[in-house]
Amino acid sequence: MATVQVRDVPDDVAAIIAEKANAEHKSVSAYLRDLMAADVQRELQRRAIAQWNADLKQTQQKLGIPVRSTVSSADVVREIRDGYDRGSE
């Protein structure tokens, strides 16, 4: 495993981190490790979504499907609500 060292952490920041770690019954190292792991998880999800969007766009282009919808989601919701109001749905 890698070792990460952070220098020049302001005293007030270090104190708050220590308090939060203590409140979660963790060491400062464990608390910071969990924060970093959560940040990496969010980044991996962001990257996966970006890749999925790129793949989707490429597939849409190959199939000749418009990449952008000309209908807004608000229009779709309005149409569905109007259908309920007319009793057709």
PyMOL Python script that loads the backbone (N, CA, C, O; Angstrom):
from pymol import cmd

cmd.read_pdbstr("""\
ATOM      1  N   MET A   1       0.838  -1.184   0.000  1.00  0.00           N
ATOM      2  CA  MET A   1       0.000   0.000   0.000  1.00  0.00           C
ATOM      3  C   MET A   1       0.878   1.240   0.000  1.00  0.00           C
ATOM      4  O   MET A   1       1.993   1.243   0.521  1.00  0.00           O
ATOM      5  N   ALA A   2       0.344   2.284  -0.596  1.00  0.00           N
ATOM      6  CA  ALA A   2       1.065   3.551  -0.673  1.00  0.00           C
ATOM      7  C   ALA A   2       0.933   4.317   0.644  1.00  0.00           C
ATOM      8  O   ALA A   2       0.000   4.105   1.418  1.00  0.00           O
ATOM      9  N   THR A   3       1.874   5.195   0.867  1.00  0.00           N
ATOM     10  CA  THR A   3       1.830   6.096   2.007  1.00  0.00           C
ATOM     11  C   THR A   3       1.683   7.509   1.466  1.00  0.00           C
ATOM     12  O   THR A   3       2.408   7.915   0.558  1.00  0.00           O
ATOM     13  N   VAL A   4       0.740   8.255   2.031  1.00  0.00           N
ATOM     14  CA  VAL A   4       0.511   9.640   1.629  1.00  0.00           C
ATOM     15  C   VAL A   4       0.811  10.521   2.830  1.00  0.00           C
ATOM     16  O   VAL A   4       0.319  10.279   3.933  1.00  0.00           O
ATOM     17  N   GLN A   5       1.615  11.536   2.605  1.00  0.00           N
ATOM     18  CA  GLN A   5       1.956  12.457   3.678  1.00  0.00           C
ATOM     19  C   GLN A   5       1.496  13.843   3.261  1.00  0.00           C
ATOM     20  O   GLN A   5       1.748  14.279   2.138  1.00  0.00           O
ATOM     21  N   VAL A   6       0.823  14.531   4.171  1.00  0.00           N
ATOM     22  CA  VAL A   6       0.334  15.881   3.889  1.00  0.00           C
ATOM     23  C   VAL A   6       1.040  16.839   4.836  1.00  0.00           C
ATOM     24  O   VAL A   6       1.009  16.672   6.055  1.00  0.00           O
ATOM     25  N   ARG A   7       1.673  17.842   4.253  1.00  0.00           N
ATOM     26  CA  ARG A   7       2.406  18.829   5.057  1.00  0.00           C
ATOM     27  C   ARG A   7       1.636  20.141   5.110  1.00  0.00           C
ATOM     28  O   ARG A   7       0.754  20.402   4.292  1.00  0.00           O
ATOM     29  N   ASP A   8       1.983  20.937   6.072  1.00  0.00           N
ATOM     30  CA  ASP A   8       1.479  22.310   6.211  1.00  0.00           C
ATOM     31  C   ASP A   8      -0.039  22.380   6.341  1.00  0.00           C
ATOM     32  O   ASP A   8      -0.683  23.252   5.759  1.00  0.00           O
ATOM     33  N   VAL A   9      -0.600  21.454   7.107  1.00  0.00           N
ATOM     34  CA  VAL A   9      -2.039  21.488   7.391  1.00  0.00           C
ATOM     35  C   VAL A   9      -2.254  22.522   8.500  1.00  0.00           C
ATOM     36  O   VAL A   9      -1.648  22.420   9.567  1.00  0.00           O
ATOM     37  N   PRO A  10      -3.108  23.510   8.256  1.00  0.00           N
ATOM     38  CA  PRO A  10      -3.360  24.507   9.301  1.00  0.00           C
ATOM     39  C   PRO A  10      -3.860  23.853  10.590  1.00  0.00           C
ATOM     40  O   PRO A  10      -4.587  22.861  10.546  1.00  0.00           O
ATOM     41  N   ASP A  11      -3.473  24.406  11.721  1.00  0.00           N
ATOM     42  CA  ASP A  11      -3.834  23.837  13.018  1.00  0.00           C
ATOM     43  C   ASP A  11      -5.340  23.695  13.189  1.00  0.00           C
ATOM     44  O   ASP A  11      -5.812  22.679  13.701  1.00  0.00           O
ATOM     45  N   ASP A  12      -6.107  24.712  12.762  1.00  0.00           N
ATOM     46  CA  ASP A  12      -7.557  24.630  12.940  1.00  0.00           C
ATOM     47  C   ASP A  12      -8.162  23.505  12.091  1.00  0.00           C
ATOM     48  O   ASP A  12      -9.118  22.857  12.516  1.00  0.00           O
ATOM     49  N   VAL A  13      -7.619  23.274  10.911  1.00  0.00           N
ATOM     50  CA  VAL A  13      -8.089  22.189  10.047  1.00  0.00           C
ATOM     51  C   VAL A  13      -7.758  20.844  10.682  1.00  0.00           C
ATOM     52  O   VAL A  13      -8.602  19.950  10.731  1.00  0.00           O
ATOM     53  N   ALA A  14      -6.538  20.707  11.162  1.00  0.00           N
ATOM     54  CA  ALA A  14      -6.129  19.460  11.810  1.00  0.00           C
ATOM     55  C   ALA A  14      -6.976  19.175  13.039  1.00  0.00           C
ATOM     56  O   ALA A  14      -7.321  18.024  13.307  1.00  0.00           O
ATOM     57  N   ALA A  15      -7.313  20.220  13.789  1.00  0.00           N
ATOM     58  CA  ALA A  15      -8.128  20.040  14.999  1.00  0.00           C
ATOM     59  C   ALA A  15      -9.533  19.546  14.637  1.00  0.00           C
ATOM     60  O   ALA A  15     -10.060  18.646  15.292  1.00  0.00           O
ATOM     61  N   ILE A  16     -10.130  20.119  13.616  1.00  0.00           N
ATOM     62  CA  ILE A  16     -11.476  19.693  13.206  1.00  0.00           C
ATOM     63  C   ILE A  16     -11.450  18.255  12.689  1.00  0.00           C
ATOM     64  O   ILE A  16     -12.345  17.464  12.986  1.00  0.00           O
ATOM     65  N   ILE A  17     -10.423  17.928  11.918  1.00  0.00           N
ATOM     66  CA  ILE A  17     -10.302  16.556  11.411  1.00  0.00           C
ATOM     67  C   ILE A  17     -10.177  15.582  12.586  1.00  0.00           C
ATOM     68  O   ILE A  17     -10.812  14.527  12.594  1.00  0.00           O
ATOM     69  N   ALA A  18      -9.369  15.936  13.562  1.00  0.00           N
ATOM     70  CA  ALA A  18      -9.208  15.072  14.737  1.00  0.00           C
ATOM     71  C   ALA A  18     -10.530  14.920  15.487  1.00  0.00           C
ATOM     72  O   ALA A  18     -10.860  13.823  15.938  1.00  0.00           O
ATOM     73  N   GLU A  19     -11.288  16.005  15.624  1.00  0.00           N
ATOM     74  CA  GLU A  19     -12.589  15.941  16.292  1.00  0.00           C
ATOM     75  C   GLU A  19     -13.557  15.026  15.531  1.00  0.00           C
ATOM     76  O   GLU A  19     -14.245  14.201  16.133  1.00  0.00           O
ATOM     77  N   LYS A  20     -13.602  15.182  14.204  1.00  0.00           N
ATOM     78  CA  LYS A  20     -14.512  14.362  13.408  1.00  0.00           C
ATOM     79  C   LYS A  20     -14.116  12.891  13.451  1.00  0.00           C
ATOM     80  O   LYS A  20     -14.974  12.011  13.517  1.00  0.00           O
ATOM     81  N   ALA A  21     -12.809  12.628  13.412  1.00  0.00           N
ATOM     82  CA  ALA A  21     -12.335  11.249  13.501  1.00  0.00           C
ATOM     83  C   ALA A  21     -12.732  10.641  14.845  1.00  0.00           C
ATOM     84  O   ALA A  21     -13.200   9.504  14.916  1.00  0.00           O
ATOM     85  N   ASN A  22     -12.539  11.409  15.890  1.00  0.00           N
ATOM     86  CA  ASN A  22     -12.882  10.955  17.232  1.00  0.00           C
ATOM     87  C   ASN A  22     -14.384  10.676  17.340  1.00  0.00           C
ATOM     88  O   ASN A  22     -14.791   9.688  17.952  1.00  0.00           O
ATOM     89  N   ALA A  23     -15.202  11.542  16.749  1.00  0.00           N
ATOM     90  CA  ALA A  23     -16.656  11.370  16.797  1.00  0.00           C
ATOM     91  C   ALA A  23     -17.083  10.089  16.081  1.00  0.00           C
ATOM     92  O   ALA A  23     -18.104   9.493  16.427  1.00  0.00           O
ATOM     93  N   GLU A  24     -16.315   9.672  15.102  1.00  0.00           N
ATOM     94  CA  GLU A  24     -16.617   8.433  14.367  1.00  0.00           C
ATOM     95  C   GLU A  24     -15.846   7.239  14.925  1.00  0.00           C
ATOM     96  O   GLU A  24     -15.856   6.157  14.338  1.00  0.00           O
ATOM     97  N   HIS A  25     -15.189   7.439  16.044  1.00  0.00           N
ATOM     98  CA  HIS A  25     -14.407   6.397  16.710  1.00  0.00           C
ATOM     99  C   HIS A  25     -13.345   5.817  15.768  1.00  0.00           C
ATOM    100  O   HIS A  25     -13.160   4.603  15.679  1.00  0.00           O
ATOM    101  N   LYS A  26     -12.659   6.721  15.072  1.00  0.00           N
ATOM    102  CA  LYS A  26     -11.605   6.319  14.142  1.00  0.00           C
ATOM    103  C   LYS A  26     -10.344   7.100  14.461  1.00  0.00           C
ATOM    104  O   LYS A  26     -10.378   8.156  15.093  1.00  0.00           O
ATOM    105  N   SER A  27      -9.238   6.549  14.006  1.00  0.00           N
ATOM    106  CA  SER A  27      -8.006   7.319  14.052  1.00  0.00           C
ATOM    107  C   SER A  27      -8.072   8.371  12.950  1.00  0.00           C
ATOM    108  O   SER A  27      -8.884   8.264  12.031  1.00  0.00           O
ATOM    109  N   VAL A  28      -7.226   9.375  13.044  1.00  0.00           N
ATOM    110  CA  VAL A  28      -7.170  10.393  11.993  1.00  0.00           C
ATOM    111  C   VAL A  28      -6.812   9.729  10.665  1.00  0.00           C
ATOM    112  O   VAL A  28      -7.382  10.066   9.627  1.00  0.00           O
ATOM    113  N   SER A  29      -5.881   8.798  10.696  1.00  0.00           N
ATOM    114  CA  SER A  29      -5.486   8.102   9.461  1.00  0.00           C
ATOM    115  C   SER A  29      -6.662   7.353   8.848  1.00  0.00           C
ATOM    116  O   SER A  29      -6.887   7.431   7.640  1.00  0.00           O
ATOM    117  N   ALA A  30      -7.412   6.631   9.671  1.00  0.00           N
ATOM    118  CA  ALA A  30      -8.564   5.877   9.160  1.00  0.00           C
ATOM    119  C   ALA A  30      -9.625   6.821   8.621  1.00  0.00           C
ATOM    120  O   ALA A  30     -10.224   6.563   7.577  1.00  0.00           O
ATOM    121  N   TYR A  31      -9.857   7.920   9.338  1.00  0.00           N
ATOM    122  CA  TYR A  31     -10.855   8.904   8.899  1.00  0.00           C
ATOM    123  C   TYR A  31     -10.472   9.487   7.538  1.00  0.00           C
ATOM    124  O   TYR A  31     -11.303   9.549   6.632  1.00  0.00           O
ATOM    125  N   LEU A  32      -9.230   9.908   7.396  1.00  0.00           N
ATOM    126  CA  LEU A  32      -8.767  10.488   6.134  1.00  0.00           C
ATOM    127  C   LEU A  32      -8.733   9.443   5.018  1.00  0.00           C
ATOM    128  O   LEU A  32      -9.043   9.752   3.867  1.00  0.00           O
ATOM    129  N   ARG A  33      -8.362   8.219   5.352  1.00  0.00           N
ATOM    130  CA  ARG A  33      -8.359   7.135   4.362  1.00  0.00           C
ATOM    131  C   ARG A  33      -9.774   6.908   3.825  1.00  0.00           C
ATOM    132  O   ARG A  33      -9.964   6.721   2.623  1.00  0.00           O
ATOM    133  N   ASP A  34     -10.771   6.924   4.730  1.00  0.00           N
ATOM    134  CA  ASP A  34     -12.162   6.753   4.310  1.00  0.00           C
ATOM    135  C   ASP A  34     -12.627   7.918   3.442  1.00  0.00           C
ATOM    136  O   ASP A  34     -13.351   7.712   2.468  1.00  0.00           O
ATOM    137  N   LEU A  35     -12.214   9.149   3.787  1.00  0.00           N
ATOM    138  CA  LEU A  35     -12.562  10.314   2.964  1.00  0.00           C
ATOM    139  C   LEU A  35     -11.969  10.193   1.565  1.00  0.00           C
ATOM    140  O   LEU A  35     -12.636  10.471   0.569  1.00  0.00           O
ATOM    141  N   MET A  36     -10.717   9.778   1.504  1.00  0.00           N
ATOM    142  CA  MET A  36     -10.065   9.629   0.194  1.00  0.00           C
ATOM    143  C   MET A  36     -10.726   8.522  -0.617  1.00  0.00           C
ATOM    144  O   MET A  36     -10.937   8.670  -1.821  1.00  0.00           O
ATOM    145  N   ALA A  37     -11.050   7.420   0.038  1.00  0.00           N
ATOM    146  CA  ALA A  37     -11.696   6.307  -0.672  1.00  0.00           C
ATOM    147  C   ALA A  37     -13.058   6.730  -1.214  1.00  0.00           C
ATOM    148  O   ALA A  37     -13.417   6.366  -2.334  1.00  0.00           O
ATOM    149  N   ALA A  38     -13.816   7.492  -0.437  1.00  0.00           N
ATOM    150  CA  ALA A  38     -15.124   7.973  -0.890  1.00  0.00           C
ATOM    151  C   ALA A  38     -14.957   8.926  -2.068  1.00  0.00           C
ATOM    152  O   ALA A  38     -15.745   8.885  -3.013  1.00  0.00           O
ATOM    153  N   ASP A  39     -13.947   9.777  -2.023  1.00  0.00           N
ATOM    154  CA  ASP A  39     -13.691  10.700  -3.127  1.00  0.00           C
ATOM    155  C   ASP A  39     -13.315   9.937  -4.394  1.00  0.00           C
ATOM    156  O   ASP A  39     -13.776  10.273  -5.485  1.00  0.00           O
ATOM    157  N   VAL A  40     -12.494   8.930  -4.252  1.00  0.00           N
ATOM    158  CA  VAL A  40     -12.100   8.110  -5.405  1.00  0.00           C
ATOM    159  C   VAL A  40     -13.316   7.368  -5.964  1.00  0.00           C
ATOM    160  O   VAL A  40     -13.459   7.251  -7.181  1.00  0.00           O
ATOM    161  N   GLN A  41     -14.180   6.873  -5.104  1.00  0.00           N
ATOM    162  CA  GLN A  41     -15.390   6.180  -5.565  1.00  0.00           C
ATOM    163  C   GLN A  41     -16.259   7.116  -6.399  1.00  0.00           C
ATOM    164  O   GLN A  41     -16.762   6.721  -7.451  1.00  0.00           O
ATOM    165  N   ARG A  42     -16.440   8.363  -5.932  1.00  0.00           N
ATOM    166  CA  ARG A  42     -17.216   9.339  -6.696  1.00  0.00           C
ATOM    167  C   ARG A  42     -16.552   9.628  -8.047  1.00  0.00           C
ATOM    168  O   ARG A  42     -17.236   9.761  -9.062  1.00  0.00           O
ATOM    169  N   GLU A  43     -15.231   9.722  -8.054  1.00  0.00           N
ATOM    170  CA  GLU A  43     -14.510   9.970  -9.304  1.00  0.00           C
ATOM    171  C   GLU A  43     -14.651   8.795 -10.267  1.00  0.00           C
ATOM    172  O   GLU A  43     -14.830   8.999 -11.468  1.00  0.00           O
ATOM    173  N   LEU A  44     -14.575   7.580  -9.759  1.00  0.00           N
ATOM    174  CA  LEU A  44     -14.756   6.404 -10.614  1.00  0.00           C
ATOM    175  C   LEU A  44     -16.163   6.358 -11.193  1.00  0.00           C
ATOM    176  O   LEU A  44     -16.347   5.984 -12.351  1.00  0.00           O
ATOM    177  N   GLN A  45     -17.148   6.732 -10.398  1.00  0.00           N
ATOM    178  CA  GLN A  45     -18.521   6.781 -10.899  1.00  0.00           C
ATOM    179  C   GLN A  45     -18.661   7.849 -11.978  1.00  0.00           C
ATOM    180  O   GLN A  45     -19.302   7.621 -13.003  1.00  0.00           O
ATOM    181  N   ARG A  46     -18.053   9.026 -11.742  1.00  0.00           N
ATOM    182  CA  ARG A  46     -18.103  10.101 -12.725  1.00  0.00           C
ATOM    183  C   ARG A  46     -17.479   9.645 -14.038  1.00  0.00           C
ATOM    184  O   ARG A  46     -18.028   9.900 -15.110  1.00  0.00           O
ATOM    185  N   ARG A  47     -16.343   8.977 -13.958  1.00  0.00           N
ATOM    186  CA  ARG A  47     -15.666   8.480 -15.158  1.00  0.00           C
ATOM    187  C   ARG A  47     -16.493   7.422 -15.875  1.00  0.00           C
ATOM    188  O   ARG A  47     -16.558   7.412 -17.104  1.00  0.00           O
ATOM    189  N   ALA A  48     -17.125   6.534 -15.114  1.00  0.00           N
ATOM    190  CA  ALA A  48     -17.956   5.486 -15.721  1.00  0.00           C
ATOM    191  C   ALA A  48     -19.145   6.101 -16.449  1.00  0.00           C
ATOM    192  O   ALA A  48     -19.497   5.669 -17.547  1.00  0.00           O
ATOM    193  N   ILE A  49     -19.762   7.107 -15.840  1.00  0.00           N
ATOM    194  CA  ILE A  49     -20.896   7.776 -16.484  1.00  0.00           C
ATOM    195  C   ILE A  49     -20.438   8.502 -17.742  1.00  0.00           C
ATOM    196  O   ILE A  49     -21.125   8.461 -18.763  1.00  0.00           O
ATOM    197  N   ALA A  50     -19.293   9.161 -17.682  1.00  0.00           N
ATOM    198  CA  ALA A  50     -18.763   9.855 -18.864  1.00  0.00           C
ATOM    199  C   ALA A  50     -18.492   8.856 -19.987  1.00  0.00           C
ATOM    200  O   ALA A  50     -18.787   9.135 -21.150  1.00  0.00           O
ATOM    201  N   GLN A  51     -17.937   7.706 -19.649  1.00  0.00           N
ATOM    202  CA  GLN A  51     -17.667   6.683 -20.663  1.00  0.00           C
ATOM    203  C   GLN A  51     -18.966   6.137 -21.232  1.00  0.00           C
ATOM    204  O   GLN A  51     -19.085   5.933 -22.440  1.00  0.00           O
ATOM    205  N   TRP A  52     -19.938   5.900 -20.361  1.00  0.00           N
ATOM    206  CA  TRP A  52     -21.234   5.408 -20.815  1.00  0.00           C
ATOM    207  C   TRP A  52     -21.880   6.410 -21.769  1.00  0.00           C
ATOM    208  O   TRP A  52     -22.420   6.029 -22.808  1.00  0.00           O
ATOM    209  N   ASN A  53     -21.819   7.703 -21.406  1.00  0.00           N
ATOM    210  CA  ASN A  53     -22.383   8.738 -22.276  1.00  0.00           C
ATOM    211  C   ASN A  53     -21.681   8.787 -23.625  1.00  0.00           C
ATOM    212  O   ASN A  53     -22.330   8.949 -24.658  1.00  0.00           O
ATOM    213  N   ALA A  54     -20.352   8.648 -23.621  1.00  0.00           N
ATOM    214  CA  ALA A  54     -19.599   8.639 -24.877  1.00  0.00           C
ATOM    215  C   ALA A  54     -19.977   7.426 -25.717  1.00  0.00           C
ATOM    216  O   ALA A  54     -20.167   7.541 -26.928  1.00  0.00           O
ATOM    217  N   ASP A  55     -20.085   6.267 -25.081  1.00  0.00           N
ATOM    218  CA  ASP A  55     -20.487   5.043 -25.801  1.00  0.00           C
ATOM    219  C   ASP A  55     -21.898   5.180 -26.366  1.00  0.00           C
ATOM    220  O   ASP A  55     -22.166   4.768 -27.495  1.00  0.00           O
ATOM    221  N   LEU A  56     -22.797   5.762 -25.572  1.00  0.00           N
ATOM    222  CA  LEU A  56     -24.174   5.956 -26.017  1.00  0.00           C
ATOM    223  C   LEU A  56     -24.216   6.889 -27.227  1.00  0.00           C
ATOM    224  O   LEU A  56     -24.907   6.613 -28.208  1.00  0.00           O
ATOM    225  N   LYS A  57     -23.481   7.980 -27.151  1.00  0.00           N
ATOM    226  CA  LYS A  57     -23.439   8.933 -28.265  1.00  0.00           C
ATOM    227  C   LYS A  57     -22.913   8.260 -29.530  1.00  0.00           C
ATOM    228  O   LYS A  57     -23.459   8.459 -30.615  1.00  0.00           O
ATOM    229  N   GLN A  58     -21.864   7.470 -29.391  1.00  0.00           N
ATOM    230  CA  GLN A  58     -21.285   6.770 -30.540  1.00  0.00           C
ATOM    231  C   GLN A  58     -22.290   5.771 -31.132  1.00  0.00           C
ATOM    232  O   GLN A  58     -22.422   5.672 -32.352  1.00  0.00           O
ATOM    233  N   THR A  59     -22.982   5.045 -30.282  1.00  0.00           N
ATOM    234  CA  THR A  59     -23.980   4.086 -30.749  1.00  0.00           C
ATOM    235  C   THR A  59     -25.134   4.803 -31.443  1.00  0.00           C
ATOM    236  O   THR A  59     -25.620   4.354 -32.482  1.00  0.00           O
ATOM    237  N   GLN A  60     -25.565   5.913 -30.865  1.00  0.00           N
ATOM    238  CA  GLN A  60     -26.639   6.687 -31.490  1.00  0.00           C
ATOM    239  C   GLN A  60     -26.226   7.173 -32.875  1.00  0.00           C
ATOM    240  O   GLN A  60     -27.018   7.131 -33.815  1.00  0.00           O
ATOM    241  N   GLN A  61     -24.990   7.631 -32.996  1.00  0.00           N
ATOM    242  CA  GLN A  61     -24.510   8.100 -34.290  1.00  0.00           C
ATOM    243  C   GLN A  61     -24.443   6.959 -35.297  1.00  0.00           C
ATOM    244  O   GLN A  61     -24.815   7.136 -36.457  1.00  0.00           O
ATOM    245  N   LYS A  62     -23.972   5.786 -34.866  1.00  0.00           N
ATOM    246  CA  LYS A  62     -23.896   4.629 -35.761  1.00  0.00           C
ATOM    247  C   LYS A  62     -25.280   4.222 -36.255  1.00  0.00           C
ATOM    248  O   LYS A  62     -25.441   3.819 -37.407  1.00  0.00           O
ATOM    249  N   LEU A  63     -26.270   4.329 -35.385  1.00  0.00           N
ATOM    250  CA  LEU A  63     -27.629   3.917 -35.733  1.00  0.00           C
ATOM    251  C   LEU A  63     -28.451   5.036 -36.375  1.00  0.00           C
ATOM    252  O   LEU A  63     -29.593   4.825 -36.783  1.00  0.00           O
ATOM    253  N   GLY A  64     -27.862   6.216 -36.459  1.00  0.00           N
ATOM    254  CA  GLY A  64     -28.569   7.340 -37.054  1.00  0.00           C
ATOM    255  C   GLY A  64     -29.643   7.926 -36.161  1.00  0.00           C
ATOM    256  O   GLY A  64     -30.587   8.552 -36.643  1.00  0.00           O
ATOM    257  N   ILE A  65     -29.503   7.726 -34.872  1.00  0.00           N
ATOM    258  CA  ILE A  65     -30.458   8.263 -33.913  1.00  0.00           C
ATOM    259  C   ILE A  65     -29.978   9.658 -33.504  1.00  0.00           C
ATOM    260  O   ILE A  65     -28.801   9.834 -33.187  1.00  0.00           O
ATOM    261  N   PRO A  66     -30.868  10.643 -33.507  1.00  0.00           N
ATOM    262  CA  PRO A  66     -30.443  11.979 -33.079  1.00  0.00           C
ATOM    263  C   PRO A  66     -29.832  11.935 -31.678  1.00  0.00           C
ATOM    264  O   PRO A  66     -30.357  11.286 -30.774  1.00  0.00           O
ATOM    265  N   VAL A  67     -28.724  12.631 -31.524  1.00  0.00           N
ATOM    266  CA  VAL A  67     -28.024  12.629 -30.234  1.00  0.00           C
ATOM    267  C   VAL A  67     -28.785  13.458 -29.214  1.00  0.00           C
ATOM    268  O   VAL A  67     -28.832  13.108 -28.035  1.00  0.00           O
ATOM    269  N   ARG A  68     -29.372  14.537 -29.655  1.00  0.00           N
ATOM    270  CA  ARG A  68     -30.131  15.386 -28.740  1.00  0.00           C
ATOM    271  C   ARG A  68     -31.617  15.293 -29.063  1.00  0.00           C
ATOM    272  O   ARG A  68     -32.024  15.282 -30.225  1.00  0.00           O
ATOM    273  N   SER A  69     -32.397  15.229 -28.019  1.00  0.00           N
ATOM    274  CA  SER A  69     -33.840  15.184 -28.200  1.00  0.00           C
ATOM    275  C   SER A  69     -34.350  16.587 -28.498  1.00  0.00           C
ATOM    276  O   SER A  69     -33.872  17.565 -27.924  1.00  0.00           O
ATOM    277  N   THR A  70     -35.315  16.677 -29.391  1.00  0.00           N
ATOM    278  CA  THR A  70     -35.905  17.975 -29.693  1.00  0.00           C
ATOM    279  C   THR A  70     -37.073  18.270 -28.765  1.00  0.00           C
ATOM    280  O   THR A  70     -37.650  19.356 -28.819  1.00  0.00           O
ATOM    281  N   VAL A  71     -37.425  17.314 -27.917  1.00  0.00           N
ATOM    282  CA  VAL A  71     -38.523  17.472 -26.976  1.00  0.00           C
ATOM    283  C   VAL A  71     -37.935  17.630 -25.580  1.00  0.00           C
ATOM    284  O   VAL A  71     -37.096  16.836 -25.155  1.00  0.00           O
ATOM    285  N   SER A  72     -38.382  18.660 -24.874  1.00  0.00           N
ATOM    286  CA  SER A  72     -37.878  18.855 -23.517  1.00  0.00           C
ATOM    287  C   SER A  72     -38.607  17.923 -22.552  1.00  0.00           C
ATOM    288  O   SER A  72     -39.738  17.503 -22.797  1.00  0.00           O
ATOM    289  N   SER A  73     -37.939  17.620 -21.466  1.00  0.00           N
ATOM    290  CA  SER A  73     -38.559  16.757 -20.455  1.00  0.00           C
ATOM    291  C   SER A  73     -39.777  17.439 -19.856  1.00  0.00           C
ATOM    292  O   SER A  73     -40.735  16.765 -19.476  1.00  0.00           O
ATOM    293  N   ALA A  74     -39.758  18.766 -19.764  1.00  0.00           N
ATOM    294  CA  ALA A  74     -40.913  19.491 -19.233  1.00  0.00           C
ATOM    295  C   ALA A  74     -42.123  19.299 -20.141  1.00  0.00           C
ATOM    296  O   ALA A  74     -43.248  19.164 -19.661  1.00  0.00           O
ATOM    297  N   ASP A  75     -41.890  19.286 -21.461  1.00  0.00           N
ATOM    298  CA  ASP A  75     -42.988  19.061 -22.405  1.00  0.00           C
ATOM    299  C   ASP A  75     -43.560  17.656 -22.254  1.00  0.00           C
ATOM    300  O   ASP A  75     -44.774  17.466 -22.336  1.00  0.00           O
ATOM    301  N   VAL A  76     -42.703  16.686 -22.039  1.00  0.00           N
ATOM    302  CA  VAL A  76     -43.158  15.296 -21.865  1.00  0.00           C
ATOM    303  C   VAL A  76     -44.015  15.191 -20.608  1.00  0.00           C
ATOM    304  O   VAL A  76     -45.088  14.589 -20.639  1.00  0.00           O
ATOM    305  N   VAL A  77     -43.553  15.765 -19.513  1.00  0.00           N
ATOM    306  CA  VAL A  77     -44.310  15.719 -18.255  1.00  0.00           C
ATOM    307  C   VAL A  77     -45.641  16.432 -18.429  1.00  0.00           C
ATOM    308  O   VAL A  77     -46.673  15.942 -17.970  1.00  0.00           O
ATOM    309  N   ARG A  78     -45.629  17.589 -19.091  1.00  0.00           N
ATOM    310  CA  ARG A  78     -46.868  18.342 -19.326  1.00  0.00           C
ATOM    311  C   ARG A  78     -47.857  17.518 -20.138  1.00  0.00           C
ATOM    312  O   ARG A  78     -49.051  17.505 -19.839  1.00  0.00           O
ATOM    313  N   GLU A  79     -47.364  16.833 -21.163  1.00  0.00           N
ATOM    314  CA  GLU A  79     -48.239  16.012 -22.002  1.00  0.00           C
ATOM    315  C   GLU A  79     -48.842  14.855 -21.205  1.00  0.00           C
ATOM    316  O   GLU A  79     -50.021  14.539 -21.363  1.00  0.00           O
ATOM    317  N   ILE A  80     -48.043  14.233 -20.359  1.00  0.00           N
ATOM    318  CA  ILE A  80     -48.547  13.133 -19.521  1.00  0.00           C
ATOM    319  C   ILE A  80     -49.610  13.652 -18.564  1.00  0.00           C
ATOM    320  O   ILE A  80     -50.655  13.025 -18.396  1.00  0.00           O
ATOM    321  N   ARG A  81     -49.347  14.796 -17.936  1.00  0.00           N
ATOM    322  CA  ARG A  81     -50.332  15.371 -17.004  1.00  0.00           C
ATOM    323  C   ARG A  81     -51.615  15.736 -17.724  1.00  0.00           C
ATOM    324  O   ARG A  81     -52.707  15.508 -17.204  1.00  0.00           O
ATOM    325  N   ASP A  82     -51.495  16.297 -18.910  1.00  0.00           N
ATOM    326  CA  ASP A  82     -52.688  16.632 -19.691  1.00  0.00           C
ATOM    327  C   ASP A  82     -53.489  15.370 -20.006  1.00  0.00           C
ATOM    328  O   ASP A  82     -54.719  15.392 -19.990  1.00  0.00           O
ATOM    329  N   GLY A  83     -52.793  14.276 -20.290  1.00  0.00           N
ATOM    330  CA  GLY A  83     -53.461  13.005 -20.546  1.00  0.00           C
ATOM    331  C   GLY A  83     -54.239  12.523 -19.340  1.00  0.00           C
ATOM    332  O   GLY A  83     -55.348  12.006 -19.473  1.00  0.00           O
ATOM    333  N   TYR A  84     -53.655  12.693 -18.155  1.00  0.00           N
ATOM    334  CA  TYR A  84     -54.366  12.327 -16.926  1.00  0.00           C
ATOM    335  C   TYR A  84     -55.604  13.206 -16.747  1.00  0.00           C
ATOM    336  O   TYR A  84     -56.678  12.727 -16.383  1.00  0.00           O
ATOM    337  N   ASP A  85     -55.429  14.499 -17.010  1.00  0.00           N
ATOM    338  CA  ASP A  85     -56.547  15.427 -16.849  1.00  0.00           C
ATOM    339  C   ASP A  85     -57.698  15.089 -17.784  1.00  0.00           C
ATOM    340  O   ASP A  85     -58.862  15.279 -17.431  1.00  0.00           O
ATOM    341  N   ARG A  86     -57.376  14.577 -19.001  1.00  0.00           N
ATOM    342  CA  ARG A  86     -58.402  14.201 -19.960  1.00  0.00           C
ATOM    343  C   ARG A  86     -58.960  12.811 -19.665  1.00  0.00           C
ATOM    344  O   ARG A  86     -59.959  12.392 -20.249  1.00  0.00           O
ATOM    345  N   GLY A  87     -58.303  12.111 -18.756  1.00  0.00           N
ATOM    346  CA  GLY A  87     -58.757  10.777 -18.395  1.00  0.00           C
ATOM    347  C   GLY A  87     -58.341   9.691 -19.380  1.00  0.00           C
ATOM    348  O   GLY A  87     -58.912   8.600 -19.392  1.00  0.00           O
ATOM    349  N   SER A  88     -57.342   9.996 -20.203  1.00  0.00           N
ATOM    350  CA  SER A  88     -56.916   8.996 -21.205  1.00  0.00           C
ATOM    351  C   SER A  88     -55.839   8.076 -20.674  1.00  0.00           C
ATOM    352  O   SER A  88     -55.520   7.089 -21.336  1.00  0.00           O
ATOM    353  N   GLU A  89     -55.270   8.340 -19.534  1.00  0.00           N
ATOM    354  CA  GLU A  89     -54.224   7.476 -18.984  1.00  0.00           C
ATOM    355  C   GLU A  89     -54.635   7.010 -17.624  1.00  0.00           C
ATOM    356  O   GLU A  89     -53.896   6.267 -16.977  1.00  0.00           O
TER     357      GLU A  89
END
""", "prot")
cmd.dss("prot")
cmd.show_as("cartoon", "prot")
cmd.util.cbc("prot")
cmd.orient("prot")
